[in-house]
Amino acid sequence: MSPNGSDRSPRRPMRRKLLQGMTAGLVLATATGCSYNWEDFPRLGMPTPTTEEAPRILSLWQGSWAAALAVGVLVWGLILWSAMFHRRSRTKVEVPPQTRYNMPIEALYTVVPLIIVSVLFYFTARDESKLLSLKDKPDVTVNVVGFQWSWAFNYVQPVEGSTGDAKTDKNLAAIPDRFKEDFPANAGGVYDAGTPGTRNPQTGNPGPTLWLPKGKTVRFVLTSRDVIHSFWVVPFLMKQDVIPGHTNAFEVTPNKEGTFLGKCAELCGVDHSRMLFNVKVVSPERYEQHLKDLAKKGQTGYVPAGIAQTSHEKNRETNNL
């Protein structure tokens, strides 16, 4: 105890050490989150990326966790610091100073969350804009059709043994013209459709199998025949809703061969859990051969894509009064 009867002096070195440790931990967690090299950081539950776009998603995920950890360390540190150094004294019984408000602290509580949210919003908007951008002419276009309770895949491209034109095919009438502008000319196309009982012949995994060429830019044009589904290829780290009357699209470039799992990520009804599918990434040559095999099986042309695109004007109720 100090000469003036206070027992605060011995605590000061411990306080300084605690604050120094908290500061070092916060700086370390923040510096770790600034790295954009996704290979040098744990995936935090995410699968190994298999497309050129997936590392961007993984990096955003890692950065969000790093920011959350930094905030958590700061909050936990302040809680422990308050509990340890502002507890009631065993030797003195006194009422602590009463303060109605502290403007600097309250301003800090307002400004810091706004900064955190703004930073997260910036990186999210930046990456979302990049991930949803579409090239003028993708290498491959696949119309993914969701329906209760499986998937169909329309391969929109010219295939030997298949005649027609995807731009005028009535089964693709639900797809807006802005997407059809990028369809190849004279794309007769082939299709594959599944049921919940369909299985991949190589792996035995349930659902139909979507074939994709490695190293080629693939555009998915997503349509639905009934309710809202969600197209999710797990190691692509990317999913997007499949909405009746509204067409979504995104592009990926697979860079690893193999068979991967896909599923519906939107609760769409009683058999939602059975809406599974597979994605088989192969060489471009093997991919072209698969399309020829579908044509030989008679699976030429396209299956109906779904409900036609709607607008506010089409959906407006008619006033019969």
Phi, psi and omega in degrees: 000141181286163182303329182276008176089000180271144179254022185274331187301314181298342182277342187298314178301322180293321177299315181297319179296320180295317180295321179296319178295318178297318180296317179297318178296320179295316179297319180297315181294320180291318180296324178296321181289344182281343181289136179257007180273099186293337182286339183266011185225142179303150183281351175054048176092348180281146175288168178295125182297144181232015175226164180291336182273336187298324178302329177296318179294317180297320180296320177297319178298314180296316180297322178296318178294320179297318178295318178297321178295318179298315178295320179297316179298318179296314182294314179299321178296317179295322178297313180295320179298317179295319181293326184275320189251000176234025176281167180292135180290141178283338184257342182233133176251108183212155176275123180296159179302135181262126182234127179288313181202162176224104187301316178299319180293317180293323175296320178297317179297334180273316186288315184300311177300324178296320178295316180299312181296321180296318179295314179298320179296319181299309182293324178294313180296321179298312182288323178297318179298321180290318184290330183264002178287144183243136176284161180295317183224095177290157179292322183223139175237128178235123173272110179270122182248118176263138178206158178285110015223056178198201186225152172231149183232114175264114178273105187271089176191160177295134179225135178300127182097358179234129180245156180136186181216118183297332182291336181241000182296128183295333179289343178254017182297337181288345182274129182297156183297331182296334175275326181292338179300331181265002177292143175296154178288143177055042180273092178293319173075166174223169182218164170216137182224149183233178173230167178303337180272354179294144179226150176289127185294333182276316185258340184079004179290143183290155175099161177291168183241124176265123180265137179223147178272137178290139175079004180250143177285121184248126174258126175262122174255114192258123178225158181230150178263345188219282185242182180283126172243183176215124183270114185224112170263112194306306182285355172284344180060023185222133175218156181209146182292145175250105194246130176295132179081004179214124185262125174253161179205147171205167185233146173221161175234098180298137180234010176222131177281152180147177178248125186238159183269143174226160182200166172277129183253019180231125179299111189240009178140192190295326181254029179305320184294344181265359180277070181252158175205171180238152175236120181250112179263122184227180176292155179304324181294316180291326177298314179297323179293325178296319178296322177295323178295321177296321179295320179295330178283354181091008181270059181263160183081207185223148172275157181304131185284330180143206183280136184297153178301137180245170176218172179300323182294319180290330183272354184291135180289146179272132180272110183266005182284000000 
